[in-house]
Amino acid sequence: MDLIEQLAAERDIRRALYHYCRGVDRGDANMIASVYHDNADENHGPFRGTGREFAAMLVPLMDSAKGVGGHHVTNILIDLHPDGLAANSESYFIAFHPLDDGQCAFVTGRYIDRFEQRGGAWKIAQRHVIIDSDTPPGGAIALDGYPRGGRRTDDFSHGWIA
């Protein structure tokens, strides 16, 4: 893979991450599903299934909130595999979730993704969501099923990114 191909792959992966966030915040299940391969493995707290199944579950849940949330990705690290057909990524996220009482929960964490290029498209093949912090802590929104971040070898992402 030459430098131009690497940069193009990284751009496509970043765009998929941005489209995911936009799809969640705008309530667009098709946009969310479009960033996953059909057989992708989505591990989002207690949810286990495909990206399309996750989108179909998430949008009605988010629609039931009294306000609009916001999802933002930062610190996107991408390690392309030598074959140029897969990549591991770790993306920090900051999310604001509206609560029924009009308040807002603030959650930070990371998307640990394996992207694969199939048919010329970079999409998520596997995702794990890690929660690093939430305010107000515990109970404001159900985060019990999510793995929590740790340090060094205690973190899920250890060894995922070089």
N, C-alpha and C positions, 0 to 999 in steps of 0.2 A: 504494500500500500504506500503510495507516494504521499507527500505532504498535502497536496491539494485534496486527494481522496480522504485523508485523515481529517482535514478541516471540514470537508463537506459532511462526513459522517458525524462529527461532533456537533455541527450546526443542526443536522436533522434530529439528533437525539435531544438537543436543547429545545428545539421547536416542539417535539413530542411532549416534553415535560411542561412547557408553557401551555400547550393545547389542553393537556390534562387539567391544569389549574383553571383555565378559562371555562372548560366544560363543566367542572364542578360548580364554580361560582355563578355561571349563567344557567345552570340546570339543563344542560344539553347532553343527554345520555349518549347520543350518537357521536358527539365529539369526544367524550370520555372513552367510549368503546373503540374509537378509531386509533387510539395510541397503543392498543394491545393487539398482539397476534390472537387469532381466534381461540387457540388452545392455551393462552397465557395462564400462568399460575399466580393469582392475586391473593396475597396474605395481608389482610387489612384488619388488624385486631382480631376479633372473633370470626370475621368473615373469611371464608376460604372458597374460592371458585375461580371462574374466568373473569377477565376484564369486562366483558359484556354483561355477565351476571351481576358484577359489582355495580356497574353503571345503572342497571335496571333497579337495583335495590337502593342505591344512594340517592338518586334524583327525587323520588317521592319523599324520602326522609328529609332531605334538605328543603324541599318545597313546603314541608309542614312547619318549618321554623318561621318566626314572626319577622325576621329580617334577612338581609343578604350577608353571607359570609365572604371572606377573602382568603385565598390561598396564594402564597408567594414562595418561589423557590430561589435559593441562593447557594453559593459555594458548590457549584456543580463540578464534581470531579468525574472524569470519564477515562477509563482504561480500555483502549481498543485491543482486542486479541490479535495476535500476529497474523491470523488468517484473514482479518478484515471483515469477518462475517458476524462477529459478536463483540459485545463490550459490557464491562461492568461499570456501574455508575453509583455514586452516592450523592444525593442532593438534599441539602438542608431545606426544611420548609418552615414557614411561619404561617399559622392559620388563625383566623378569627371566626368563631362560631357563635351565631346569635342564640341566645337562650330564651326560654318562654317568658321569663320575667323582664325582658327588655335589656338585660345585661349581655355581656359578650364574654365568652371563654377564649382565652389566648393559649394556643398550643404550639409548641415547637417540636420538631423531630426531623427524621430523615427518611427519604425513600431510598431503599437499597434495591437497585434494579439490575436485571440482566436484559440488555437489548440484543436483538438479533436482526440482521438484515436478511429479509426474505422477499423475493420478487422485487428487489430494488428499494424496499421500504424498511426503515429502521423503526421497530416497534418493541414494546415491552414483551418479553417472554416470561419473566418472573419478577415479582415485586414483593418486598417485605417492608412494612411500615414500622418504624421505631419511634416511640415517643420519648423525648428528652425532658420536656417540662410542660406543665399545664397550670394555668392560673384562671380562676381560683382552683387550687389543687383538689383532686379527688372528689368525685360526686357531681360536679357541675355538668359534665358530660361523661358518658360511659366510656372509660378508657381501660377497663380492667383486662380485656383480652389482648392488649398490645404489649409487645416486649418493650422494656425500658432500656434506655441507653446506659452504657457503662464506660469504663475507662480501660484502655489497652485491651488485653485479651478478654476482658469481661464484656466487651461490646460485640453485638451481632456482626458489625461490619469488619471486625478484625480479620485481616487477610484478604478482604474483598477488593480493596484498592491498594495498589503498590505504593 
